[in-house]
Amino acid sequence: MPPRKKTAAGQGELPGMTSMADLKEILWKSADKLRGSMDAAQYKDFVLGLVFLKYVSDAFEERRRQIREELTAEGVPEGRHETFVDDQDEYEREGVFWVPEGARWPELAAQAKSAAIGELIDGAMDAVMKANPSLTGVLPKIFNRDNVDQRRLSELVDLISDARFTGHDGKSARDVLGEVYEYFLEKFARAEGKRGGEFYTPASVVKVLVEILEPYKGRVYDPCCGSGGMFVQAEKFVLSHRGRRDDIAVYGQELNERTWRLAKMNLAIHGINGDLSTRWADTFYEDRHPDLKADFVLANPPFNISDWYRKTDDARWRFGTPPTGNANFAWIQHIISKLGIHGSAGVVMANGSMASNQSGEGEIRAALVEADLVACMVALPSQLFRTAQIPACLWFFVKDKSSRGGHTDRQGEVLFIDARNMGTMVDRTERILTEADIAKIASSYHAWRGTTSARDARLTYADEPGFCYSATRGEISENGHILTPGRYVGAASEGFGDDEPVADKIDRLTKELFIQFDESARLERVIRTQMERFDV
């Protein structure tokens, strides 16, 4: 059937509406309901699977109301409404998943106390996947297993029933759940500790990558995509610059089955039609996008992994064979192999990658510099990654550093940015980069490179002692091809080295110091408690 004129149906406040903050709180309580009976990884699958099912049902009902209101506004007799309301094309046209009868949330909620609720939910997941091919093999069918406490599952269904994903400040169900999903991924990453880093990269770090690369249009690739956060942030960048979702084409790969499912759901929620392959796979052993040449690569590979598939004659190792005990330069070379002729990449790496000379890593790094592929190095502050205490940095690669496109010719140069003193502590263990921090890092790069955004903002580049410095290849060679920014940027100017008022800086640093004192006291108590268990 032909599309009709859309109305603003379904955008107002609904009775009993919760705020965004309340919605997140309700849903996090739902996670806590199962926390006692299973580990963080398991309850992540349970909760996000149910939240997704609730979302597709809410979005379906929202679109159903819209169709009825559109038909009424067009003067279509009420007796003919069902013909359109039951037309699956009416939903798919607006990017809404079709939810068959029996799989809709109100039907499940009405049977929450049934002893067969797990079976009913598994059946609903299966029905939604069959009705929507893009979700094939994505949704979890784990609710009717013997180890699932059906009473707790019933309570979980009741809690999620209290949440609505429509009517929040005029946002669509998709936008609301997108926020909730990202919030939950962060929460679960914290709950899982070190393992959480396998599927989550801190939002402020992703923003730095995206703001520097500026993926306005083209093919975007992530070889270790986790839950898909890089793609979501890239999409937000495009939309914030008045672009469209289909301006970028997304390609990704993920090794972990559970995480691959999370990523597929995440892209579906955000309306991103990405190619994450038909299944999970090891990027080194089985590249699922062998012929891809990307315009942009964004990646946060696992740091310093020693258990990886290594083939010495792999064509990707153009700059040297990576050592058996560390895959850092295997990831870097894989990423470079995926770049198109004018492609660029941003990669999160462990700090050791900037200076290590073990097992041939120094030679590989030198070859990358001499090939003029390294454009920028950023040293990050500590404690950005709650799930990993290893200091991290950002590598940026550009295949063409010439003046093409009106850019400043930076052939034979590398920009070094030392951002170690940036960021704000949000609690005693975690730091975030503020919007101002991100803007300063990104604008420094764009001014150096002479990009369109820099020209529009009339930015000009100048070295800033203690923060940024443009080094020649000769200087880098003299320093043994070590790429640690602190070696090049030098010391900050006398004084505090920035525009922050002295009183404000003292107040901020005092607060950070007291946070560290509190953490020290907490750790002392933990150590004393553990030592008291020993009979000495």
Sequence and secondary structure as in RCSB ss.txt:
>XXXX:A:sequence
MPPRKKTAAGQGELPGMTSMADLKEILWKSADKLRGSMDAAQYKDFVLGLVFLKYVSDAFEERRRQIREELTAEG
VPEGRHETFVDDQDEYEREGVFWVPEGARWPELAAQAKSAAIGELIDGAMDAVMKANPSLTGVLPKIFNRDNVDQ
RRLSELVDLISDARFTGHDGKSARDVLGEVYEYFLEKFARAEGKRGGEFYTPASVVKVLVEILEPYKGRVYDPCC
GSGGMFVQAEKFVLSHRGRRDDIAVYGQELNERTWRLAKMNLAIHGINGDLSTRWADTFYEDRHPDLKADFVLAN
PPFNISDWYRKTDDARWRFGTPPTGNANFAWIQHIISKLGIHGSAGVVMANGSMASNQSGEGEIRAALVEADLVA
CMVALPSQLFRTAQIPACLWFFVKDKSSRGGHTDRQGEVLFIDARNMGTMVDRTERILTEADIAKIASSYHAWRG
TTSARDARLTYADEPGFCYSATRGEISENGHILTPGRYVGAASEGFGDDEPVADKIDRLTKELFIQFDESARLER
VIRTQMERFDV
>XXXX:A:secstr
        TT S  TT   HHHHHHHHHHHHHHHHTTS HHHHHHHHHHHHHHHHHHHHHHHHHHHHHHHHHHTT
  GGGHHHHHT THHHHTTT     TTSSHHHHHHTTTSTTHHHHHHHHHHHHHHH GGGTTTS   TTSTTS H
HHHHHHHHHHHT   S BTTB HHHHHHHHHHHHHHHHHHHHGGGGGGT   HHHHHHHHHHH   SEEEEETT 
TTSHHHHHHHHHHHHTT  GGGEEEEE  S HHHHHHHHHHHHHTT   B  SS   TTT  S TT  EEEEEE 
  TT  S    TT TT TT    TT  HHHHHHHHHHTEEEEEEEEEEEEGGGGT  GGGHHHHHHHHHHTT EE
EEEE  TTS TT  S EEEEEEES  SSGGG    TTEEEEEE TT  EESSSS EE  HHHHHHHHHHHHHHHT
 HHHHHTT     BTTTEEEEEHHHHHHTTT   THHHH    SSSSSSS HHHHHHHHHHHHHHHHHHHHHHHH
HHHHHHHTS  
